[in-house]
Amino acid sequence: MAQGPNNNDAFLDSAMQFMQAGQNITQQFMEFMGKSGSQESATPPPAVDPQALNALQKSFMDQQMSLWQAMLAKQQGQEQDFKVAPEPGDRRFSAPEWRESPIYDYTHQAYLLNTKFLKEMVELMPSADDKEKNRLRFMARQVADAMAPSNFAATNPEFIKLALETKGQSITDGINNLVKDFEKGRISMTDESVFEVGKNIATTEGAVVYENEQMQLIQYTPLTPKVGTRPLVVVPPCINKFYVMDLQPENSLIRFMVEQGNTVFLVSWRNPKEEQGNLTWEDYLEHGPIAALHVAKEICKVKQVNALGFCVGGTILTSALAVLKGRGEDIVSSLTLLTTLLDFSDTGEIGLFIDEKGLAARESTIGKGGLLPASDLQNTFSMLRANDLVWNYVTSNYLKGQKPQAFDLLYWNSDSTNLPGPFACWYMRNLYLENSLRVPGRLQMCGQPIDLGTLKMPVYLLATREDHIVPWQSAYESTRILGGDVRFVLGASGHIAGVINPASKNKRSYWVNEDVKNESAAWLTAAEEKKGSWWNDWSAWLKPLAGELRAPRKLGNTKYKPIEPAPGRYVRERAV
């Protein structure tokens, strides 16, 4: 049985506190809206509909009263006729300790009611546009997540029970975990001592065959008796390490590509230090995909290669191809884009962090040189899923004193990268803020006007249905921008798990529909769901584009000799 207050006086006091907390939410949000309106303009924000607000407050108080009465009935041994259930997937209150004590049972249900009230009140708040409304929704979720009773020792019965069972050792362990994480400057999500890049993750065999200041180009060792004549050049995102595509052999997308008979080259971006702080978007195009495509073409002695980009790597790759097209170079036979934005009309919650005022401040500090620190990027992405990537570990690591389990994906998630300030500021302004990439001729890169419609090669587009970084509907808009025949596939799950869905395990599902003329909602309505991984679908699409089969060649050539074994030294550099 969880320990904690059980008498009626304590129960009554707790109930009154939570009901008062719900009422205070109204006043605090009204004050916030008044302050934000006065800061942005002299015009006060429109008033909330008083009738709707009164109805919401009455409903909230009625539900709190029903919960209170249900808890009193439970104390008297009667069956509860009113319960507040967490949203699907919310595991914070799944332990039996939250229901064994009436106080904790009431505490967590009252919190859920307060959270529901907060979200409903946000919907009543007037706002200038959808972005402002989404900011309010995001902020409300952050407040609600942070104030959960599971996050605090005094209101978490699991903490109390474990402390009693271990005679205080869990508290000592939690404090030690907190001190260690404070020294590291981040929350530990996994047992980092278990993993080593090149030893038990990023182990697909190959060699670095080219390098410059910004990237190393890895060529992987063939795993089939014959390979297609056209190699596949992979451009991963530069905002984190490439080995999310090459974690363990059983879930490595890179190894799968090689096993399908492709000669695979991969760009391994450098983790920039201060000396790379002046690098620009154009530097990344020229010395990233453009250099990689030319080297792969020379090594394999072909006129055209296939190319694949993941996330921002796909945006960089597509921009580079438009530059090459402007130069009269048509060296890519097919293009694959995984969870990539070309149209930035709807950028999900990431876009909430980018506005004119904040970006101008960034530009004034690092726009001409300097670094956007890895910690800023990691914190931003973590707050998008705060319950899973922040508060979950606060509870387990610090309150319960537990050691995080070993998980390769979370090790990768903690291995963050910096970004050069000029690159980051240009990217945020021209793409996220002004959405200029999709407009033919609006941007110039490397001296060339950019028109993505001139790219006529066949394209495979993958989006994922629960992606909170690249909303799938936004990824679908690329079908209107690119000039070639497009196959659009929608995978299950999110930004990473939806992409890293091994064919060998054949989990989840994906949706296909050859007709991409309709809007995204109509496309999905008519789409056919197929069980298993999208990897096999993509491999079948790429196979006829890989060229004739031939015996594999040695890694590199006389001009581009192997420099060091894969995964190379660039990927081992950690942010400082």
N, C-alpha and C positions, 0 to 999 in steps of 0.2 A: 504494500500500500504506500503510495506517495505521501510523504510527510508534509504538513502544512496546516494552516489554520482551518478549523472545522466548526467553530461555534457559530451560533446564529448572529451574534453581534458583529463578528468579523465578516460574515457573509453579507449582512445588510450594508456594512460600511463599504465593502468591495463593490456591491451592486450600485450604490449611490455614486461612487467614484467613476465607474464606467459610464453611467448615464450622463453624468456631468461632463465627462470627456467628450462624449458625442455632441453635446450642446456647444461646447467650446470650439468644436471644429468649425461651426458656422461663423462665429465671430472672427476666428483667425483667418479664414479664407476671405472673408469680406475685407479685412484689414489688408491682406496681401494684394487683393485686386485693386484696392484704392491706392496703395503705394506704387504698384507697377504701372498703373495708369498715369499717376503724376510724374513718374520718371520718363515715360515715353512721349507724353504729349500733355498739353495743357487741358485737353478735353477729358473729363472724367469718364470712366467706363460706364456703359449702360447699366441700369439697375436690374437686379434679379427680379423676376416676376414674383411679387409677394405672395400671391395665392399658391403658386407652385411650391414656393419655399415653405410656406406654412403646412401644406399638405405633406411635403417630404418630412418635415420635423415631426408632425403628428404621427405619421407612419412609423418613423424611427422610434419614438417614445412608446407607441403601442407595442412594437416588437420587443423592445427592451423590457416592458412590463410583462409580456407573455413569457419571455425567457426567465425573468425573475420568478414568476409564479410556477413555471415548470421546475425550476431548481428547488423551490420550497417543497413542491410536491415530491420530488425525488428524495429529499431528506426525510420525508414522512413515509417513504417506501412505496409511493404511488408511481405509476408509469408516467413518463414524460410525454406530453402531447405536442411539444414545441421544441424543435432542435434546429441549430444553425450549422450547416455542413460546410466544410472548406470547399473551394473550387477544385475541380478535377486536377490531379497532379500535385496538389499542395499536401506535402507530407509532414509539415511542421508539427501537427498535433495528432499524429497517428499513434503514438505510444499510449499504452493503456493508462499511464499515470495521469494523463490529462482528463480522464473520466472517473478515476477512482476517488478523487477528492471533490466534493461539491464546489469548493472554492475555485480550484483550477478548471473544473468543468465549466463553471460560469465564466471565469476569466477569459478563457480562449473563445468561447462563443460570443461573449460581449464584444471582444476585440473584432471578431468577424463581422458583427453587426455594425460596429463603428466604421470598419473599412468599407463595407457596402454603402453606408450612408455617405462617406467621404466621396466615393466614386460617383454616386448618384448626384451629389451636390455639384460636383465638377461639371456634370452634363447640364445643369441649370445655369451655370455661369456664362454670361455673354462673352464673346470673344470676337476679335477683329477678323480672324480667318481660321482655316483648319489647322494651320501650324501652331497658332496661339492656343487653340483648344487642345491639341496634342501635347503641347508643353505642360498645360495644366494637368492633363491626365498622367503624364510621366511624373511630374512632381508629386501628385497625390499618391501615386504608387510607391515612390521612394519614401515618402513620409510614413505611409501605412506599413511598408516592409520593415522600416527601421524601428517602429514602435511595437512590433509584435512581442507579446509576453515571452515567447520562446527565446528572445535575445538577451534576457536579463536574469541574473541569478535568483533574485527574489521572487520572480513570477514563473520560473521554469521548474516544474516538479521533477523532471528528469535529472536536472543538476542536483537538486536536494537529495534525491534518492541515491544517486551514485556517490555523492560526497559522504553520506552515512555509511554506505556499503564498503567504501574503500578507506574509511576512517580519515578522510581529508586528503588522501593521496591524489585523487582526481583534481582537486583544487590546486595542489602544488604542481601537478603536471600541466594544468592549464596555464598557470602563471609562467612556467618555463617555456611553454609553446609561444605565449604572447611575447616574451622577451626575445626569443630567437627570431620571431617574425618581425619584431620591431627593428632588430639589427639588420635584417634583410631588406626592410622597407616595403614588404608586401605580405599578404596572407598566403600561407602554404596550402595548396590545394591537393598535393600528392606527395608521396615519399620520393623526393628528388634524388636520394642516394641510390635508388635502384637503377636509374637510367643513365646511359652515357651515349651521346651521339657518335655514331660510327661503330659502336660496340653491340648494343642491343636495340637501337632504333636507328633509322637511316642506314640500313645495312645492304641495300641492293648494290651488287657489285658493279664497279665502273671506275672511271678515272676523270680527273679534271684535265681537259685538253686545251683550254684557253682561259685567260683571266685578264681583267683590267681593274681599274680602281673601284668599279662598282659591282662587278659580279664575276663569278667563276662559271664556266660552262662545263657541265658534267656530261660525259658520254657513257652510257651504261652498256655493260657486257651482254651480248646477245644470249638468249636462253633457248633458241630454237635452231634447228639445222639450217633453215633458210629464213631470210627476212625480206620485207618489201624494199624496193629500191628507194622509195621516198622516205626519208627519216621523219620523225615526229619531234618537233621542238616545243618544249613545255615552258611556259612563263608563269610561275606562281606569284602570289602577292608579295610585295616588298614590305608590307606592314607586319609581317611575321615570318617565321622560318619555313622553308620549303618542305621540311620533312613531315608536315601534316599529311603529305601525299606519300610518305614512305616511312610509316611508323614501325610496325612489325611486318614480317613477311606475309602473314595471313591477312593483313588489312592494308597492304601497300598498293595504292593505285599505280605507282611507278612500276613496281614489279609486274603487275597485271599487264600494263602496256607492253613491257618487254616480252612477257610470256605469249602475247598475241602475235609475235613475229614482227614487231616494230624496232627499228634502230632509234633509241630514245636519247635525246639531248635535253638537258634541263638547266635553266638559269638559276644559280644559287646567289641571291642578292647578298651583298655585303651589309653587315650591321654598321651603319655609319658612325664614325667618331667625329670629333671637332674638326679634324682636317678635311672631312667630306661634307662639312656643314654648308658649303656654297653650291652644292649640286642642285640642278634645276630639273624640271619635268623633261625638257629637251635632252638633258644629259642622260636621263634614264632611258629615253627612247633610243638615242644613238648608241649608247654603250651597253644597253640591255638587249632587247629583242632584235634590233637591227643588226648588231654585231653577231648575235647568236645565230640568226638565220643565215647570214653570209658564211660563217664558219662551218655550220652543219652542211650547207650546200657544197662547200669546197671539199670537205672531208669525204662526203658520200658521192661526189662527182655527179651531181644531178642539177637540173635546171630549176626544179621546184621541190619544196618540202611541204609537209603538213605542220600545222601549228595549233597549239592549245593554250588557252589562258584561263586562269582561275581568279575570280574576284577582281581586285584592282589590277592584278596581273593581266586579266583579260582586257581591261580598259586600256592599259599601257600597250599591250600587243596590238589591239585594233587600231589605236592611234598611230603606232609605228607602221602598220600596213598601209594606212592612208598616206603617210609620208612617203613611203616607198612607191606607192601608186603615183603620187605626184611627181616623183623622180623618173617615172617610166619603168619601174622595176615591178614585175609581176611574178614573184618568186614563191608564193604560197598557193598550194593546190587546194587545200581545204582548211577551214577554221572551226575550232571547237571552243566554245565559251561556257565556262561553268560558273554559275551564280555571279554574273557580271552585269554591271550597269553601264549602259551607253546613254540612256535617257534618265536624267536625274530629277524628273518631275516629282516623284514620290520616293524618298530615300529612307523611309521608315524612321525609326527613332534616332538613328545616327544624325539625321538632318536637324534634329532639335538642338544639337550642340553647336550648330554652325549658323551664325547670323552676322549681319554687317558689323555690329559693334564689337563682338568677340573676335571676328576675323581681322578687323582693322587693328585691334590690339596685338594679335599674333604677328601681323605684317610689320608692325612698328618695331617689334622685338627680334623676330627671327626671319622676317621676310627677305632680308638682304644677306643673311648668313646666320648660322647657328643651328641648333637641333630642336626638334619636337621630341621631348624625351619619351622613351619607351613606357615609363610609368604612367604618363598622361594617357597614352593610347590604351594601355591595359586597364586602367581605372575606368575609362569611358566604356569600354566593351563590357567590363564586369558589371557596371551599374545598369546596363540594359537588362541583365538577368540577375538582379541583386540577391534574390532569395537563394538562387542556385550557386552563385559564384562569390557571394560575400557573406551573407548572414548564415548560411548553412555551415560555413567553416568557422565563423565566430562562435557558433553554438558548439560544434563538435570539438574544435581545437582548444578553445579557451574555457568554455564552461564545463565541458565534460573531460577535458584533458586527454583527448584521443589523438593518436597519431594518424595522419591522413594515409589512406590506402594508396598503393602504387597503381597509377593509371597513366598510360602513355600519352593519351590525348591531353590530359591536364598538365603533364610535364611540358608538352609543347606549348600549351596555353600560357605557361609561366615564363617561357623563354622568349621574352619580348624583344622588339627591335626599335631603334630610334628612326627618325625620318629627318632628312635635311630640311631646314626651314623653308628655303625658296621653293623646293619641290612641294612640300605640304601646303604652303599658302596658295600657290598657283592652282593646285588640284582642288582645294576647297573653294576658292573663289570662282574659277572658270567652269567647274563641273558641278559641285554641290550647290553653290549659291546662285550662279547665273545660268546653269544648264545649257552651256554653249556647244557642247560636243555634238549634239544631235542636229544642230542647224548647219547646213552646208555652207562652207566658206566663212563662217563667223570667226573661227580660230585659225591661227597660223602656227605651225610647229615645224621647227627645223627649216624654216624658210618656205614651207609649202602650205597652201590653203587646204584645210581639212574637209573632206566630203566623204563620209562613211558610205554613202550610196554608190560610190565608185567601186566598192569592193564586191566583185561579182562571183567570188568562189562559193561553193556549197558550204553551208554553215550548220553546225549542230549546236543548239542552245539548250543548256540544262538550267532549270531553276528548281528551287525546292519549296514545298508548299508552306512550311512553317518558318521560313527564313525571316529573321527580324533585322537583318543587315541589308539584304538585297531582296525587297519584296518581289514575289514572283511575278506579279502583274507588271512591275517596272521592268523586270528582265524580259518579259514578253514583248515590250515595246520595241526591242531590238529587231523584231521581225519587220517592223515598218521602216527601219533605218538602213539596214544593210541591203545591198543590191542583189545578192545571190539567192539561190533556193535555200530555204531554211527549214530544218527539222527542229521543232520545239518539243522538248520532253520535260515533264514536271515530275520531280521526284518527291517522295515522302520525306518527312522530318525537316531538319533545319539546315543552316548554312554550312556546317561542317559534317554533321552526322548524315545528312542527306547526300552529300558528295562521297564521303568515305563509307560506302555501303558495299562491302566486298561481294563479288559474284560468287565466291566459294560458299559463303553463308546464305546468300540468296534471300535476305530478309527484306521486309517492308514491301513497297510496290512503287510503281511509277505510272504516269498517264501519258498517252500518246494520242495525237490527232493530226493528221496530215494537212488539214485545212487551217492555215494561219491567217486567213483573210478576216475572220471575225474578231470582235473584241475579246479580251481575255476571259470574261465571265462566260460568254457563249462558247468559246473554245473549250473550257473545262466541262461545261454541260454536255458537250458532244464527245468528249474524250473517252477513250477506253482505258480502264485500269488493268494493268498487267502486274502480276505478282513477281516479286524478286527484285534484283538489282538492275539499275539502268546500265551498269557497266557492259553487260552482254549486248544490249541494244546499241550502245555507242560503238562497240568493237565491230559489230556486223555492219554498221554504217560506214566505218572508216576503212574496212578491209578492201573494198574495190578501189579506194582512193590511194592505197599504199604502193601501187605500182607492181611490176612483175617481181616474182620471187627470185632471189639469188643467194648464194652462200654469203654469210656475214663476213665483213672485213675486220681487220684489227682496229683497235681503238686509236683514234687520231690518224695522222699521216706524217710525212716528212716535215711539213711546215708546222703542223699543230701536234707536237709530241706530247704524250701524257706527262703531266706536271706532278701529280700526286694522286693517290687512290681516292675514290669517292668515300665519304661525302665532301671531302675538301676541308680546308681550314676556315673559310669564310663563315660557314654555317656554325662553327664552333665558337665564334666570337660572341660574347654576351654583352648586353647593353650595360653601360656604366653610368 
